[in-house]
Amino acid sequence: MNQLILTAQVQEVGLIRYTPAGMPALDFSLKADSEVQEAGRPRKVSLEIRAVVIGEIVKRIQTLGIGGQARFSGFLSAQRNGCGTLFHVTALDEARSA
């Protein structure tokens, strides 16, 4: 199953655009810093990922704004140009942002 759940901070927000079906879409980027266990040792991990949201959640991302933190859920796909990965956010939970 292709599923990603990531607690992250909104790094950058683009302008609203519309899909051919008339749905609002928003491109943005996320940054996550955390410490995980790998081979029994702590490791600091930092990542930035491009993301997109389509539909009603667009307004929630805009309200969250740059610097806003939440738990984002969705799936991964290749970017249109085939270079890199794109996180398609399908849900977010601001209550679990800490």
C-alpha positions as CSV (number, residue, x, y, z in Angstrom):
1,M,0.0,0.0,0.0
2,N,1.3,3.5,-0.9
3,Q,0.6,5.6,2.2
4,L,2.6,8.3,4.0
5,I,1.9,9.9,7.3
6,L,4.2,12.7,8.1
7,T,4.3,15.3,10.9
8,A,5.8,18.4,9.2
9,Q,5.8,22.1,8.9
10,V,4.6,24.1,5.9
11,Q,7.7,25.5,4.2
12,E,6.2,27.2,1.1
13,V,2.7,27.7,-0.4
14,G,1.9,28.4,-4.0
15,L,-1.1,30.0,-5.6
16,I,-4.4,28.2,-5.9
17,R,-4.9,26.7,-9.4
18,Y,-7.8,24.7,-10.8
19,T,-7.8,21.2,-12.3
20,P,-9.6,20.6,-15.6
21,A,-12.5,19.3,-13.6
22,G,-12.7,22.7,-11.8
23,M,-11.3,21.4,-8.4
24,P,-9.0,23.8,-6.5
25,A,-5.4,22.6,-6.2
26,L,-2.5,23.9,-4.3
27,D,1.2,23.1,-4.6
28,F,3.3,23.5,-1.4
29,S,6.3,22.1,0.3
30,L,6.8,20.5,3.7
31,K,9.8,20.3,6.0
32,A,10.2,17.6,8.7
33,D,12.9,17.3,11.4
34,S,12.9,14.4,13.7
35,E,15.0,11.8,15.5
36,V,14.5,8.1,14.7
37,Q,16.1,4.9,15.7
38,E,18.2,3.1,13.1
39,A,20.2,-0.1,13.9
40,G,19.7,0.6,17.6
41,R,21.1,4.1,17.5
42,P,19.4,7.5,17.4
43,R,19.7,9.4,14.1
44,K,18.6,13.0,13.3
45,V,16.6,13.1,10.0
46,S,15.6,16.2,8.1
47,L,13.7,16.2,4.8
48,E,11.9,18.6,2.5
49,I,9.2,17.3,0.1
50,R,7.0,18.8,-2.5
51,A,3.3,18.3,-1.9
52,V,0.0,18.9,-3.6
53,V,-3.6,19.0,-2.3
54,I,-6.8,19.0,-4.3
55,G,-10.3,19.8,-3.1
56,E,-11.6,21.1,0.1
57,I,-8.4,20.7,2.0
58,V,-6.8,23.5,0.0
59,K,-8.4,26.0,2.4
60,R,-7.1,24.2,5.4
61,I,-3.5,24.4,4.1
62,Q,-3.9,28.1,3.4
63,T,-5.2,28.7,6.9
64,L,-2.4,26.7,8.4
65,G,0.0,29.0,6.5
66,I,3.8,29.0,6.3
67,G,5.3,27.7,9.5
68,G,2.1,25.8,10.4
69,Q,2.6,22.3,11.6
70,A,0.3,19.3,11.3
71,R,0.1,15.6,10.7
72,F,-0.3,15.1,6.9
73,S,-1.6,11.9,5.3
74,G,-1.6,10.8,1.7
75,F,0.3,9.0,-0.9
76,L,3.5,9.4,-3.1
77,S,3.8,9.6,-6.8
78,A,6.4,10.7,-9.3
79,Q,6.4,14.4,-10.3
80,R,5.0,15.1,-13.7
81,N,8.4,15.7,-15.2
82,G,9.5,12.3,-13.8
83,C,12.2,13.9,-11.6
84,G,11.5,13.5,-7.9
85,T,8.7,12.6,-5.6
86,L,5.4,14.3,-5.0
87,F,3.4,13.9,-1.8
88,H,-0.4,14.0,-2.5
89,V,-2.0,15.1,0.8
90,T,-5.5,13.7,1.3
91,A,-5.9,14.6,5.0
92,L,-4.4,16.6,7.7
93,D,-4.8,16.7,11.4
94,E,-3.8,19.9,13.2
95,A,-4.6,18.4,16.6
96,R,-1.6,16.1,16.4
97,S,0.9,18.8,15.4
98,A,3.0,18.6,18.5
